[in-house]
């Protein structure tokens, strides 16, 4: 074990304790990541992916609330991508790829909506999400908007 690591560890900690602590931290972050992901999926409105953000059918916020939240959301996305990149380095515990994915989901970029819908159309993805939603009594997500009566 490198000297700089052993200087920062509690006394009597050897390689075994460090490996066990890293494994425990990795398992804990995986469980927390899954719980947060499930919570987000459950809270999404059923028509989240069917509603085009620019249409009048989608609820919108006033501009003085919308823009600051949009900037904060994008900054958080960038921070999560940076943290995920650091966690993806071998030897650093954490769910790097999942953190990067969550960061990308928070960012706004051209084609994001199309990419999200493409991912949801992959075999089994939407079914698995809807199974989680059904377990908590939520209606399934829909990808296509219902026809508008004329």
PEJO-V448402 format. One record per helix or strand of 3 or more residues. SS is the DSSP state (a for helix, b for strand). FROM is the first residue (numbers start at 1). LEN is the number of residues. Records with the same first field share a line. If there is no record, write none. Layout:
SS->FROM-LEN ; FROM-LEN
This chain:
a->3-6 ; 15-29 ; 63-25 ; 96-11 ; 112-9 ; 125-11
